[in-house]
Amino acid sequence: MKCICMKCPTYTFSCMGKSMPGNLKALVKGLGKAEHLEGMFCAFEKSKCITKDKGCMCDKCALYRDNKLDKRSYCISTDGK
């Protein structure tokens, strides 16, 4: 509920469409069992479809603050940059 990845300018509409079946399946299985999710990149891994940084919002996210993260662009770089 706190994740704002899908509101970020870097999160493209085409990526949203490509990832939708996987996201729905992960939600049904439960997030704890998800191998990858096109969202919550700071908790999972970089995106499989986002390639260009169009403006990062990571530092505006409650999950970022709650978990004391210190990097940005988790969607395009594993473990952020």
Secondary structure, 3 states (H helix, E strand, C coil): CCCCHHHCCCCCHHHHHHHHHHHHHHHHHCHHHCCCCCCCCCCCCCCCCCCCCCCCCHHHCHHHHHCCCCCCCCCCCCCCC
